[in-house]
Amino acid sequence: MSRTRTALLAALVLVAGASGTAVAATPSADAGIAAIPCSVDYKVQNQWDTGFTAAVTVTNNSTAKSSWALKWSYAGNQQVTSGWNAKISQSGTAVTAANETYNGSLATGGSVSFGFNGTYSGTNALPTTFTLDGVTCNVDDGSSGGGGGTTDPSGRVDNPYAGAKVYVNPEWSAKAAAETGGSRISNQPTGVWLDRIAAINGVGGGMGLRAHLDAALAQKGSGEEVVQLVVYDLPGRDCAALASNGELGPTEIGRYETEFIDPIAAILADSKYSSLRIVTTIEIDSLPNLVTNTGSKATATPQCDTMLANGNYVKGVGYALNKLGAIPNVYNYIDAGHHGWLGWDDNFAPSANLFYQAANAEGATVNDVAGFITNTANYSALKENNFTINDSVNGVSVRQSKWVDWNRYVDELSYAQAFRNELVSVGFNSGIGMLIDTSRNGWGGSARPTGPGATTSVDTYVDGGRYDRRIQVGNWCNQSGAGLGERPQAAPATGIDAYVWMKPPGESDGSSTAIANDEGKGFDRMCDPTYTGNARNGNNMSGALPNAPLSGHWFSAQFQQLMANAYPPL
């Protein structure tokens, strides 16, 4: 994310461009923040012969609003056909986008984003004037770098996903296409996992990092291309789960730095790859464990206590951020767990503070952080539409239901947006964005509720209406009933840079039984469908599918289930 986005938006004067996006020009020196009541970032993300997709972000620099309406007019015959995150209407050439019930609040300095599809013939000229509640706004896009998305002086863009294609991993794509019905999704972009030192050069004849980057260049063509990497090999990795334990022992921070991070950084810094936008997901399942699974907590493990005491999670994440963040076209996103992990009051603020500590460790600064990612390789529903955290049944709050269990959040979108605000409040840059992994959180199929549950009790209300059909929100391994979620897309909601498939659908979370291997992966009973649970899942059944292979290995039965239960459906 741009480190100077607020200043740029406040100081831009709009000139119309002919390239399909708006072009920002620097104003005179006496232009100031107070003189600009609002700013609008209007981007044409995709365009074809007769249609286009646009993304709009509105920033309010005046008095806070409880509702809003943005208006503009087209010079041509553009017609809005469908939209999201705003109520969009059109009369002739005049368009009005008004807030939905859930995004009417617009604080001073706050932003809201929406998007739409439209048709046109001839030329798709950009609107030149926007008004927010009758007040004229300036417009910025900063696309002089050709990428789409606001740029800062270093050439970095505000949202790396905006206006860009995303790399389709040919190895995953081939496995998906080989499955019955798999060709429906085999062209979707997924994350490339660097989960051991050997993965840098390729394992078992497979593609290494350079091979993936070379393939991304071939896919890129003349446009922009994002490559998604998961950097995942900390010492004492994933201290609360055996299935994803790694190859490095708790004290091997030196090996992590010199044998893992340094070689990755050297490859990414190669000028050959400077035209790619490289998104790095930094060390999932690490820092959150230090908050929730240490000390006197019932969920604590000796392994997590060790990693808290020796500081190697914090040091490792800081080192990775520093080394990778020094590369201009790399965008670091730190793992931020998910709402069913960090959404409780005891975990929420302490996690943000710990992340800030890590982002300032080993030479790193908050400027090395583009944003955060939630729900990586997890199953939390994106948005629960049949109940909210503010509902009550017979005077009993939803928070008191067995499923919610006093959490502040019921779904991933509300958690990610709120956690972003918390992160900014503790010192992260205001321009940070969030990613949400939607690869396996669709929860469609015949079991998907069509409306709220019965109001007999708060539990019947929540359990009858929730899309997430897990037995317990702490269940994480190869979950029965899960489906593909929203397809990858850029800027889908306020504060969200993209929905992504960082966990490649069809790759196992862990084996159902113990399997000997040379990958450092243990057997976790949470992947055993007969397991009756532990303190971390409320001593419930694991909900895992049977006959699963080692984590990261292809699991055909799960892939078929994910397609069958996809939501939106395939």
Secondary structure in CASP SS format (residue, H / E / C, confidence):
PFRMAT SS
TARGET T0000
AUTHOR 0000-0000-0000
METHOD secondary structure of the structure
MODEL  1
M C 1.00
S C 1.00
R C 1.00
T C 1.00
R H 1.00
T H 1.00
A H 1.00
L H 1.00
L H 1.00
A H 1.00
A C 1.00
L C 1.00
V E 1.00
L E 1.00
V E 1.00
A C 1.00
G C 1.00
A C 1.00
S C 1.00
G C 1.00
T E 1.00
A C 1.00
V E 1.00
A E 1.00
A E 1.00
T C 1.00
P C 1.00
S C 1.00
A C 1.00
D C 1.00
A C 1.00
G C 1.00
I H 1.00
A H 1.00
A H 1.00
I C 1.00
P C 1.00
C E 1.00
S E 1.00
V E 1.00
D E 1.00
Y E 1.00
K E 1.00
V E 1.00
Q E 1.00
N E 1.00
Q E 1.00
W C 1.00
D C 1.00
T C 1.00
G E 1.00
F E 1.00
T E 1.00
A E 1.00
A E 1.00
V E 1.00
T E 1.00
V E 1.00
T E 1.00
N E 1.00
N C 1.00
S C 1.00
T C 1.00
A C 1.00
K E 1.00
S C 1.00
S C 1.00
W C 1.00
A E 1.00
L E 1.00
K E 1.00
W E 1.00
S E 1.00
Y C 1.00
A C 1.00
G C 1.00
N C 1.00
Q C 1.00
Q E 1.00
V E 1.00
T E 1.00
S E 1.00
G E 1.00
W E 1.00
N C 1.00
A C 1.00
K E 1.00
I E 1.00
S E 1.00
Q E 1.00
S E 1.00
G C 1.00
T C 1.00
A E 1.00
V E 1.00
T E 1.00
A E 1.00
A E 1.00
N C 1.00
E C 1.00
T C 1.00
Y C 1.00
N C 1.00
G C 1.00
S C 1.00
L E 1.00
A C 1.00
T C 1.00
G C 1.00
G C 1.00
S E 1.00
V E 1.00
S E 1.00
F E 1.00
G E 1.00
F E 1.00
N E 1.00
G E 1.00
T E 1.00
Y C 1.00
S C 1.00
G C 1.00
T C 1.00
N C 1.00
A C 1.00
L C 1.00
P C 1.00
T C 1.00
T C 1.00
F E 1.00
T E 1.00
L E 1.00
D C 1.00
G C 1.00
V E 1.00
T E 1.00
C E 1.00
N E 1.00
V E 1.00
D C 1.00
D C 1.00
G C 1.00
S H 1.00
S H 1.00
G H 1.00
G C 1.00
G C 1.00
G C 1.00
G C 1.00
T C 1.00
T E 1.00
D C 1.00
P C 1.00
S C 1.00
G C 1.00
R C 1.00
V E 1.00
D C 1.00
N C 1.00
P C 1.00
Y C 1.00
A C 1.00
G C 1.00
A E 1.00
K E 1.00
V E 1.00
Y C 1.00
V C 1.00
N C 1.00
P H 1.00
E H 1.00
W H 1.00
S H 1.00
A H 1.00
K H 1.00
A H 1.00
A H 1.00
A H 1.00
E C 1.00
T C 1.00
G C 1.00
G H 1.00
S H 1.00
R H 1.00
I C 1.00
S C 1.00
N C 1.00
Q C 1.00
P C 1.00
T C 1.00
G C 1.00
V E 1.00
W E 1.00
L E 1.00
D C 1.00
R C 1.00
I H 1.00
A H 1.00
A H 1.00
I H 1.00
N C 1.00
G C 1.00
V C 1.00
G C 1.00
G C 1.00
G C 1.00
M C 1.00
G C 1.00
L H 1.00
R H 1.00
A H 1.00
H H 1.00
L H 1.00
D H 1.00
A H 1.00
A H 1.00
L H 1.00
A H 1.00
Q H 1.00
K H 1.00
G C 1.00
S C 1.00
G C 1.00
E E 1.00
E E 1.00
V E 1.00
V E 1.00
Q E 1.00
L E 1.00
V E 1.00
V E 1.00
Y C 1.00
D C 1.00
L C 1.00
P C 1.00
G C 1.00
R C 1.00
D C 1.00
C C 1.00
A C 1.00
A C 1.00
L C 1.00
A C 1.00
S C 1.00
N C 1.00
G C 1.00
E C 1.00
L C 1.00
G C 1.00
P C 1.00
T C 1.00
E C 1.00
I H 1.00
G H 1.00
R H 1.00
Y H 1.00
E H 1.00
T H 1.00
E H 1.00
F H 1.00
I H 1.00
D H 1.00
P H 1.00
I H 1.00
A H 1.00
A H 1.00
I H 1.00
L H 1.00
A C 1.00
D C 1.00
S H 1.00
K H 1.00
Y H 1.00
S C 1.00
S C 1.00
L C 1.00
R E 1.00
I E 1.00
V E 1.00
T E 1.00
T E 1.00
I E 1.00
E C 1.00
I C 1.00
D C 1.00
S C 1.00
L H 1.00
P H 1.00
N H 1.00
L H 1.00
V H 1.00
T H 1.00
N C 1.00
T C 1.00
G C 1.00
S C 1.00
K C 1.00
A C 1.00
T C 1.00
A C 1.00
T C 1.00
P H 1.00
Q H 1.00
C H 1.00
D H 1.00
T H 1.00
M H 1.00
L H 1.00
A H 1.00
N H 1.00
G C 1.00
N H 1.00
Y H 1.00
V H 1.00
K H 1.00
G H 1.00
V H 1.00
G H 1.00
Y H 1.00
A H 1.00
L H 1.00
N H 1.00
K H 1.00
L H 1.00
G H 1.00
A C 1.00
I C 1.00
P C 1.00
N C 1.00
V E 1.00
Y E 1.00
N E 1.00
Y E 1.00
I E 1.00
D E 1.00
A C 1.00
G C 1.00
H C 1.00
H H 1.00
G H 1.00
W H 1.00
L H 1.00
G C 1.00
W C 1.00
D H 1.00
D H 1.00
N H 1.00
F H 1.00
A H 1.00
P H 1.00
S H 1.00
A H 1.00
N H 1.00
L H 1.00
F H 1.00
Y H 1.00
Q H 1.00
A H 1.00
A H 1.00
N C 1.00
A C 1.00
E C 1.00
G C 1.00
A C 1.00
T C 1.00
V H 1.00
N H 1.00
D H 1.00
V C 1.00
A C 1.00
G E 1.00
F E 1.00
I E 1.00
T E 1.00
N C 1.00
T C 1.00
A C 1.00
N C 1.00
Y C 1.00
S C 1.00
A C 1.00
L C 1.00
K C 1.00
E C 1.00
N C 1.00
N C 1.00
F C 1.00
T C 1.00
I C 1.00
N C 1.00
D C 1.00
S E 1.00
V E 1.00
N C 1.00
G C 1.00
V E 1.00
S E 1.00
V H 1.00
R H 1.00
Q H 1.00
S C 1.00
K C 1.00
W C 1.00
V C 1.00
D C 1.00
W C 1.00
N C 1.00
R C 1.00
Y C 1.00
V C 1.00
D C 1.00
E H 1.00
L H 1.00
S H 1.00
Y H 1.00
A H 1.00
Q H 1.00
A H 1.00
F H 1.00
R H 1.00
N H 1.00
E H 1.00
L H 1.00
V H 1.00
S H 1.00
V C 1.00
G C 1.00
F C 1.00
N C 1.00
S C 1.00
G C 1.00
I C 1.00
G E 1.00
M E 1.00
L E 1.00
I E 1.00
D E 1.00
T C 1.00
S C 1.00
R C 1.00
N C 1.00
G C 1.00
W C 1.00
G C 1.00
G C 1.00
S C 1.00
A C 1.00
R C 1.00
P C 1.00
T C 1.00
G C 1.00
P C 1.00
G C 1.00
A C 1.00
T C 1.00
T C 1.00
S C 1.00
V H 1.00
D H 1.00
T H 1.00
Y H 1.00
V H 1.00
D H 1.00
G H 1.00
G H 1.00
R C 1.00
Y C 1.00
D C 1.00
R C 1.00
R C 1.00
I C 1.00
Q C 1.00
V C 1.00
G C 1.00
N C 1.00
W C 1.00
C C 1.00
N C 1.00
Q E 1.00
S C 1.00
G C 1.00
A C 1.00
G C 1.00
L C 1.00
G C 1.00
E C 1.00
R C 1.00
P C 1.00
Q E 1.00
A E 1.00
A E 1.00
P E 1.00
A E 1.00
T C 1.00
G C 1.00
I E 1.00
D E 1.00
A E 1.00
Y E 1.00
V E 1.00
W C 1.00
M C 1.00
K C 1.00
P C 1.00
P C 1.00
G C 1.00
E E 1.00
S C 1.00
D C 1.00
G C 1.00
S C 1.00
S C 1.00
T C 1.00
A C 1.00
I C 1.00
A C 1.00
N C 1.00
D C 1.00
E C 1.00
G C 1.00
K C 1.00
G C 1.00
F C 1.00
D C 1.00
R H 1.00
M H 1.00
C H 1.00
D C 1.00
P C 1.00
T C 1.00
Y C 1.00
T C 1.00
G C 1.00
N C 1.00
A H 1.00
R H 1.00
N H 1.00
G C 1.00
N C 1.00
N C 1.00
M C 1.00
S C 1.00
G C 1.00
A E 1.00
L C 1.00
P C 1.00
N C 1.00
A C 1.00
P C 1.00
L C 1.00
S C 1.00
G C 1.00
H C 1.00
W E 1.00
F C 1.00
S H 1.00
A H 1.00
Q H 1.00
F H 1.00
Q H 1.00
Q H 1.00
L H 1.00
M H 1.00
A H 1.00
N C 1.00
A C 1.00
Y C 1.00
P C 1.00
P C 1.00
L C 1.00
END
